[in-house]
């Protein structure tokens, strides 16, 4: 396991330029499309945007975990992330969508909303494209470095699945996404498995065992 050394912060815009990815940055809600421009076919549903909006602020000290999600529907492009309650979205196309700053409270993860940063991955409990692995890892590592810089180098960083916060999400985000992202974060960057809260369920042992 690699120690959780703060190191340099990650410039996501620069990372996108380096890899040739598209960046959609909607973190300033004042810059979101106006109501009449909010076409569901482009930005997702519902058209009134309320589902995806933030619900207030919390300090970095309270944002202790990254939560991994899967859309359950394949082929969702980057701008569709704006219609999903999450902090960041990894689309089926070569894009990263930043929906909210990490200190915003977003209703993405049921009982874990208050303390988690939600990353949504387009796919049906799996990735839609190989580059989603690298894009999601950059988001996870960027969140960690920001948290360590804000709270301190010894601040614990957790990673968890949506299934851990609600019984209706047993396959969210699925074994493949968990292994490629969560197990990588645990082994390479010292993350800890986040808590099971509310009606959630623990991470299945089979998700944590490599299938070769």
C-alpha positions as CSV (number, residue, x, y, z in Angstrom):
1,X,0.0,0.0,0.0
2,X,1.3,3.4,-0.9
3,X,1.2,6.0,1.9
4,X,-1.4,8.8,1.5
5,X,1.1,11.5,0.8
6,X,-0.6,14.8,-0.2
7,X,1.7,15.7,-3.0
8,X,0.7,18.1,-5.8
9,X,-2.9,18.8,-6.4
10,X,-4.4,17.4,-9.7
11,X,-5.5,19.9,-12.4
12,X,-8.3,18.0,-14.0
13,X,-8.6,20.4,-16.9
14,X,-4.9,19.8,-17.7
15,X,-5.4,16.1,-17.3
16,X,-8.2,16.2,-19.9
17,X,-6.0,18.2,-22.3
18,X,-3.2,15.8,-21.9
19,X,-5.3,12.7,-22.6
20,X,-7.6,14.3,-25.2
21,X,-10.7,14.1,-23.0
22,X,-13.6,16.5,-23.0
23,X,-14.2,18.5,-19.8
24,X,-17.7,19.7,-18.9
25,X,-17.4,21.9,-15.9
26,X,-20.8,22.8,-14.4
27,X,-19.6,23.4,-10.8
28,X,-20.9,27.0,-10.9
29,X,-24.6,26.4,-10.8
30,X,-25.2,30.0,-12.0
31,X,-23.7,28.9,-15.3
32,X,-26.1,25.9,-15.8
33,X,-28.3,26.1,-18.9
34,X,-31.4,28.2,-18.5
35,X,-34.7,26.4,-18.1
36,X,-35.8,26.7,-21.7
37,X,-32.4,25.5,-22.9
38,X,-32.4,22.5,-20.6
39,X,-33.3,19.8,-23.2
40,X,-33.6,16.4,-21.6
41,X,-32.1,14.7,-24.6
42,X,-28.9,16.7,-24.0
43,X,-28.7,17.1,-20.2
44,X,-30.9,14.3,-18.9
45,X,-34.1,14.3,-16.9
46,X,-35.8,16.1,-15.2
47,X,-35.8,19.3,-17.2
48,X,-36.4,21.5,-14.1
49,X,-32.8,20.6,-12.9
50,X,-33.9,20.3,-9.3
51,X,-32.9,16.7,-8.9
52,X,-29.3,17.5,-9.8
53,X,-28.8,20.7,-7.8
54,X,-26.9,21.0,-4.6
55,X,-28.6,21.3,-1.2
56,X,-26.2,23.4,0.7
57,X,-22.6,23.2,2.0
58,X,-20.5,21.1,4.4
59,X,-16.9,21.6,5.5
60,X,-14.1,19.4,4.0
61,X,-13.7,17.8,7.5
62,X,-17.2,16.2,7.0
63,X,-16.6,15.1,3.4
64,X,-14.7,11.9,4.3
65,X,-15.6,9.4,1.5
66,X,-15.9,8.9,-2.2
67,X,-19.0,7.0,-3.2
68,X,-19.0,5.0,-6.5
69,X,-22.2,4.8,-8.6
70,X,-23.2,3.2,-11.8
71,X,-26.0,4.6,-13.9
72,X,-27.5,1.3,-14.7
73,X,-28.0,2.5,-18.3
74,X,-25.2,2.3,-20.9
75,X,-24.1,4.9,-23.4
76,X,-24.7,8.1,-21.4
77,X,-22.6,11.0,-22.8
78,X,-20.9,13.6,-20.6
79,X,-23.5,16.3,-20.6
80,X,-26.1,13.9,-19.3
81,X,-24.3,14.1,-16.0
82,X,-26.0,17.4,-15.3
83,X,-29.3,15.7,-14.8
84,X,-27.9,13.2,-12.3
85,X,-27.5,14.0,-8.6
86,X,-23.7,13.5,-8.3
87,X,-20.5,15.5,-7.9
88,X,-18.8,14.1,-11.0
89,X,-19.8,12.0,-13.9
90,X,-17.7,9.7,-16.1
91,X,-19.5,9.4,-19.4
92,X,-19.5,6.8,-22.1
93,X,-17.7,9.3,-24.4
94,X,-14.2,10.5,-23.7
95,X,-15.3,13.1,-21.1
96,X,-15.3,14.1,-17.4
97,X,-18.2,16.1,-16.1
98,X,-17.8,18.1,-12.9
99,X,-21.2,18.9,-11.6
100,X,-20.5,20.2,-8.1
101,X,-17.6,21.2,-5.8
102,X,-16.8,18.7,-3.1
103,X,-18.0,20.9,-0.3
104,X,-21.6,20.9,-1.8
105,X,-24.2,18.6,-0.3
106,X,-25.8,16.6,-3.1
107,X,-28.6,14.0,-2.7
108,X,-26.8,11.2,-4.4
109,X,-26.3,8.5,-1.8
110,X,-29.2,8.2,0.6
111,X,-27.9,7.8,4.1
112,X,-24.3,8.7,3.1
113,X,-25.2,12.1,1.5
114,X,-23.8,14.2,4.3
115,X,-20.3,12.8,4.2
116,X,-19.7,11.5,0.7
117,X,-18.6,12.8,-2.7
118,X,-20.5,11.0,-5.5
119,X,-18.9,9.8,-8.7
120,X,-21.3,8.4,-11.3
121,X,-20.0,6.0,-14.0
122,X,-22.1,5.5,-17.2
123,X,-22.6,1.7,-17.6
124,X,-24.7,-1.2,-16.4
125,X,-22.6,-2.2,-13.3
126,X,-19.6,-2.0,-15.6
127,X,-17.7,0.4,-17.7
128,X,-18.8,1.6,-21.1
129,X,-15.3,2.3,-22.4
130,X,-11.8,1.4,-21.2
131,X,-10.8,5.0,-20.6
132,X,-13.4,5.3,-17.9
133,X,-11.0,3.5,-15.6
134,X,-8.4,6.2,-15.9
135,X,-10.9,9.0,-15.8
136,X,-12.5,7.7,-12.7
137,X,-9.2,7.1,-11.0
138,X,-8.1,10.7,-11.7
139,X,-11.3,12.0,-10.0
140,X,-10.8,9.7,-6.9
141,X,-7.2,10.7,-6.5
142,X,-8.0,14.4,-7.1
143,X,-10.6,14.3,-4.3
144,X,-8.1,12.6,-2.0
145,X,-5.4,15.2,-2.5
146,X,-7.9,18.0,-2.1
147,X,-9.1,16.5,1.2
148,X,-5.6,16.0,2.5
149,X,-4.7,19.6,1.6
150,X,-7.8,20.9,3.3
151,X,-7.9,18.8,6.4
152,X,-4.3,17.5,6.9
153,X,-2.0,14.8,5.7
154,X,-3.3,12.3,8.3
155,X,-7.0,12.7,7.4
156,X,-8.6,9.3,6.7
157,X,-10.0,8.9,3.2
158,X,-12.8,6.3,2.6
159,X,-14.2,4.8,-0.6
160,X,-17.6,3.1,-0.7
161,X,-20.3,1.8,-3.0
162,X,-23.9,3.1,-3.2
163,X,-25.0,-0.4,-2.1
164,X,-23.6,0.5,1.3
165,X,-26.1,3.2,1.9
166,X,-29.4,1.8,0.6
167,X,-30.9,-1.7,0.2
168,X,-32.3,-0.8,-3.3
169,X,-28.8,-0.6,-4.8
170,X,-27.3,-4.1,-4.4
171,X,-25.5,-4.0,-7.8
172,X,-24.3,-0.4,-7.5
173,X,-21.6,0.1,-8.8
174,X,-20.9,-3.6,-9.4
175,X,-17.9,-5.8,-9.0
176,X,-15.9,-4.6,-12.0
177,X,-16.1,-0.9,-11.1
178,X,-15.4,-1.7,-7.5
179,X,-12.3,-3.7,-8.3
180,X,-10.8,-1.3,-10.8
181,X,-11.5,1.8,-8.8
182,X,-12.0,1.0,-5.1
183,X,-9.5,-1.8,-4.8
184,X,-6.9,0.3,-6.7
185,X,-7.6,3.3,-4.3
186,X,-7.2,1.0,-1.3
187,X,-4.0,-0.7,-2.5
188,X,-2.3,2.2,-4.1
189,X,-3.4,5.2,-2.2
190,X,-4.3,4.1,1.3
191,X,-8.1,4.5,1.1
192,X,-10.2,2.6,3.6
193,X,-13.5,0.9,2.9
194,X,-16.3,3.3,3.9
195,X,-19.0,2.5,6.4
196,X,-22.3,0.6,5.7
197,X,-25.1,3.0,6.8
198,X,-28.9,3.2,6.8
199,X,-30.4,0.1,5.0
200,X,-27.2,-0.5,3.1
201,X,-25.3,-3.7,2.6
202,X,-21.6,-4.6,3.0
203,X,-19.3,-5.0,0.0
204,X,-19.6,-8.7,-1.1
205,X,-16.5,-10.8,-0.7
206,X,-16.6,-11.7,-4.4
207,X,-16.3,-8.0,-5.4
208,X,-13.0,-8.0,-3.6
209,X,-11.5,-11.1,-5.1
210,X,-9.7,-10.7,-8.4
211,X,-11.0,-13.0,-11.1
212,X,-7.7,-13.0,-12.9
